[in-house]
Amino acid sequence: MENTNSEKKLFMRMRLWEFVDKYIIEPLDAIAESFLSISRADGSMTLIGELPQCGYMQSPKVRTVYGAYLFVITNRECVGTYVGHPIFRVSALEILPCNFSVNSSSLEQKKMEAEFSTVLYAAERTHGLYFSYDINLTLCAQRLHDLGDESKLLPLWRQADPRFLWNGYMLETLIDNKLDQYLLPVIQGNILFLCFLHHSYQNFQAAVGTNIINVTLIARRCTRRSGTRMWRRGADSDGYVANFVETEQILQANGFTASFVQVRGSIPLLWEQIVDLTYKPSFQIVRPDEAPSVAERHFLDLVKRYNSVVAVDLVNKHGGEGRLSERFAHAMQNITSDNIRYVHFDFHAICGHIHFERLSILYEQIEDFLKKHRYFLLDVKGEKVQQQTGVVRTNCIDCLDRTNVTQSMIGRKMLESQLNQIGIFGDDDAISVYSFFDASFKSMWANHGDDISIQYSGTPALKGDFVRFGKRTIDGMVKDGINALVRYYLNNFADGTKQDAIDLLQGHYIASVSRGLAASSQPAGLEAFAVTQYDLHHLLYSLFWAAISLGVAYFVKSKGKMFTNKPRLFKSRH
């Protein structure tokens, strides 16, 4: 792969000086010509020529950071290389407060700001952030290769795909101040690496001789409709869907580089599940008359980006899922494009809970699409042999568990095809023949599914034992039960605050003391219950204890929404 470095490299290591009235960031990569000064009073920025003099009584706190603004990256871990460039995972974040005006605010405004701060500090625990100082992680290998020479000289943030730029909103002030060397693009998702050496694995040597095989798996989460499992469902009016993730599987072997991209995303209709303490809240389709136009916007955008799309719908044919699937299928009939195809595969009806090998039936239905649209391939000279001209879009309800099992199957098939094309595999070879290769590949995809699931639902993926071991296990089913209960708790009592944190970070809600917290005058969660409890006190006190129990049970069931932890900032468009 060609180097995409711009003329001015990003600062990789910086010293943070914390003064009483300002923060100063000093680049450490080379002799600094200027320093970035950030006011602690209002967050304003300026470049200064030298560090301020400080006396004994003004001794500042000094430490090293690796990326900055609003959040500083206080710790990082190198996880591997992507097309030859080091990749880092954020292992610690810290907020730098920049608003002294709160000190002179009213008590009500201070309370509101404290609530915003609580939300933001929750964001310090954001999972799965990755960055590189040298390569644009928002672009797949094919798009990186196709960048023009002029584009490759641009700063990394200008090359980035805004869909996958996790900190895009936070970079706006730095962009306005033309501080390109401080603009560190970050993605959310995961990056996993596997390396197979012939001398380490005897059973693999017979097949690959002296070859070294590297497999990389990259997930890029979209920020357009980001959020938590129950509070971000379906699509918005523009066709952007919840839990949209681009997954790229990269093979490097024998001097060749191959890349295959898949995507996942929520059913592209206006629908929701409002948490109300029930285990599985009912599906609600919002403005059903708009379904065809919303789905069309979504798929035309995918065609623009990936050329052709086959939509694989894994949801049940019956019950609430069935009604959603029926609406989805109907909307797809109205989309007039030769590049869009819809395939329904009732995962639970066909595979049940243990027969996931029956996914071969699905593969047979989409095999022609995969063979026609292929994958991206560079030869040993770095020249493009072929390109990927279509993408498989997979969804279930959450786009987590069933989806990951299915995507891992497709990824396996495409990797075997690539290994065959570059001469490492024979026509009858399969990954499953080589036990260590097989186990490592399964583990990589299982970890991939767990990370995406944690970011959306708060727990590892269900059905992960099949991806990891190729079969359902008792231990896996027990873990699924535990994770299902944890999801229930998080959905009802924790994810509202997490959703608010995401909306603040992504700029979906612009926070300020003067604006105040959305719906702050309305009691929420257990506060609302306390108010209601007070109003009903005299009535409940006069009833028999048995009647009280029945009444409370009925109240909880009918007013379950009042107990849940709701987002209080940005409201969904529907």
Steps between C-alpha positions, in 0.01 A plus 500: 500500500615853426579736784224756555706733718436870461785750492443598865498192720273481801657556839542158661615601850420822682571644842195642674566797731210570736513860626240667719349694209601299194613170352805503275581213265864465403588269205785261584563339160748773404613844613173688537455824304178582683279376781120466518348700785142421607320731741348325801244781523328463164690240294639757253825402327808675371850404388779656709872526433633392838396344827401748772737559788373361828617562853523257787142568609367443146662167431279332238405134477684343205436167327520331160190457280453346156207689351294796609204725531199474720633153576869428535630150433704427812590143412521295182592147394652399167291208375668431165547649156256583221657494150838552666408780744471474881147493642418609854206428729393765749535350848434814706318830439464808718282810472655847523234741636508841329217708646573728796181696423309235697644648820289814454188317383177455691443196718261357241758543223770342716272203560441464125872522427566236766255269324673561166835428664367171639392401150836596349703318764300188412645540150853449635413130505433491125601159366694416184676819384790467254728741315811526286731794444588385147206325332133581463310233692160625380570372147515137387803376304324544164409862569849572635653362182265702280581834669649744251850639550362838609271339757790305649675829580202632696490480882354170623180665625427633150545154347267344756156356432283712735270202563773326698678799657407449866640834618393704197285740701771549763753590228294788360657770719850379414406496131372858523835599651695316225687281749548204267790346693280466809206346309513131588224297327356225721267214408282286724478127434780250522818389325615140538809333357605142427837384371577142391863394467583172329765394754261551794218277383606166358158408365492826306843463346393232258254738340686830500866401492701807598208743483403747770130579511368812670128553551362829632140570599386862532160626617405863439189628682295770329428816701190611306250316722723382781373390834391221729299191417147606600533877459625488142300269279418501130568800278454874515319697230821530295544122485793476744460188714594401853797270565639542149845340491738448209711187551812448289694174488854544361736223388871554443699203370752416225537874434128530416246712687129414487212680667132409539242738648161420655253729679231456764225736609155519653188442288474827300149599606377749760447266795577484870477300822427720802631333815226452760641227733362221282766251387427559131320831435263500206618622159340824391510609137496879478346676199464179295405698190859629483656153509561465123668842468720450809614156382567637154717783636699248702566260214572765239764636737651150529500460122678834469771378738524127418346474148279194559327366811338173604293548817493187714212517750536243781193584712212266584201472269252499787414723797625854540813425298282361225303823471822697467636257243179519300521881491867478403431257214211716376719813504770317302250415225456870430870573457571509129869418456677212330777528760284420803380156600310375805535151653303386804643216707308408816805419711317357801257290297773349280795481739320477833734536795763243404497427124693803381668290231174549309625846412637320194144533365532879520843491340359314201244778457761778487798311353439640153509856638828437685666344196385781273607788723813336642748678728784751472837350406852644454779296344861480620578828317222681684291524184124447510398163355130530580265703715194433711190632326225399743434453872294263711283692749390275787243570769308328776317698769805621693749434216720326756461129564343339194673759285847420632454126450395566140775751423766264637376228264520736201842626609628140518377421150661810354832438678512147357433642153783753542747238623410287200545786252847594625615137492517406868188281505414229251151465354389262775673674790302655785592690815337227710769251390766689698400486865705790635413727209135404539492560876680836473273620221190409702637672808575817303143523371357418843704781657388729218135422575551547874652847456224624270240359738657664807497837326130474410342280768751505787569123495692253282311344210259212545561183298870584520587140588405389150722763340782413741474119502280412202226356722264593781622412850335476842740763631414727207127468558542580871705809413232602250240484777713716730575750224131520411419596861782758505366650177157527660644688797710735285215570257266598781722664761830619346490561125311830516802674652733323257282616210522860625881470513510375140272782381720761669822359351355470150353850501140378473428721800697819562549537875524832680411628843255752356315240295431266790431130505230378266174432679668596825168615643359153458579236763673197351554139601466433873447874563173475309405194704563692823260776392233251399551303821433812703174572314371144554612473861163555672315263268753219534517538879128420535513175303569151629861384462401249240329770297805723541721228351267452207472873447874555504552211260239643263651848531849379413368311200288785365744783583825319434634784286511721810761279665747487213815702442408711196720727291420862588684696233470442127166365380474265204346658189209262515 
